[in-house]
Amino acid sequence: MEGITRGTYARATKSGSGFCAPYISTRYPRGLNSFDYIVITGEDVEVKAEPYEIAPVISQLSYDIVRANNFFRLQDRIDGERHDWLEVTIPDGRLGYVWGKYTRGELDYRGCFNHVEGKWVLTYFLAGD
């Protein structure tokens, strides 16, 4: 099931009379193990041959769901931000590395909002499962 799905999603999705953000928790495919797969949260995200900013690019992913293999404690500071590298299996079966800034899990932080008495109200916030 490598490279399970591909497609551009909205940043938030409708949920009942409101919406939830980010979209991942409401659009994640049923039956897919949340601990084994992650969502690429950008367009043309570079997949590197090694977990380094200067490593060769072996592929690009856009809003794909891919198998997550290992988080590395090796962090890079790129444009002032520090994130871990994540080893992934890309749709053609090769292993590569994606900078953590561009990944989210289905069980990450999320919030849902409803329109109540003319105002948008945060109805729940989950700090990850």
N, C-alpha and C positions, 0 to 999 in steps of 0.2 A: 504494500500500500504506500510506496514511496510517492511523494508529490501528490498527495491525495486530491487536492482541489486547487483551483486557480480562479481568481476573479477579483474585481475591484468591488469593495464594499463601502458603504457610507461609514463615517466615523461614529455614528450612533444609529441605533435601529429602533423602530417602533415596537413598543411592548404594551399591549392593552391600550389604555387611554393616554399613555405617556411614551417615554423613550428611555433606553439604557445606553450608557457609554462606558467603555468603548464597545464597539459592535461585536467584538469577539465572543463574549459570553452568550449572546443571543443568536449568533450565526454559526456557531461551532457545530460541525456535523455530528449527529447522534451516533453513538456506538464507537466513536473514535476515542481512544484512551488519552485523557487529558495530560497524563504524565509522560507520554511518549512522543507527543507532537506539539509543535509550536507554530504560531502564525507569523509570517513575515509582514510587517506593518508599513511597507513602503513600496514604491515603484522603482524598479531597476536597482535593487539592493545588491551590492557586490558580495559574491561568495569567493572567499580567498582560499588559496592552496594551503596556507598556514595561518595560525592565529596572530597575524601582525598586519598593521596598516599598510606596510610596504610590500607585502607578499603579492604574488601574481593573482590576478582575478581569473577564476576558472568558469564562472557562470554569473548570471544575474537572476534574481527572483523578484516577482511583483505580486504581493498579496497571496502568496502560496502558503499551504500548510505542509510542513515537512517534518520528517522524523528528527527528533532532538536526541543526540547521542551523549554528549558530555558538555557540562559547563566547565570552563577553565578559570582558574583563579588568576590567570594572566589577564591583566587589564591594560587597555590602551587609553591614553588621554588624547582624544581627537577633537579639535575645535573647542578645547576647554572642558569637554565632558569625559567622564571616566565610566567605562562599562566593561563587563566581562565578554570574552569571546565564547561562542557556542558552536560546537561541532554538530553539523547536520548532514543528513543524507539527502542529496538533491534528486530531483525526479529521474535523472538518468542513472542513478545508483552510486555515483561518486560521493566521496566524503569531502566536505569543505567546511569553512568557518565563516560565521556571520557575526558581526559586532552586535552585542546585546541591545544596543539602542533601537535596533530595528526588529526586535522580536517581542512577542507577548504570548503568554500562556492563557488558556481558557479560564484558569482559576485565579488569575491576577486580580488586582483591585478593580472594582467597578461600582457604578452607581446608577440608580434608576430614578426618574423624575416623573411626576404627574402634575397635570394642570388642576389646581385646587383654588376655587374662589378667585379666578382671574390671574393667578400667579403660578409659576413653575416652582414646585416644591420637591426637594430631595426626599424621596420616600424610603429609600434604603441605600446603604453603602456597605459593600463587603470588602474586607481587607485581605482577600485571598482565602481560598479554602484549604 
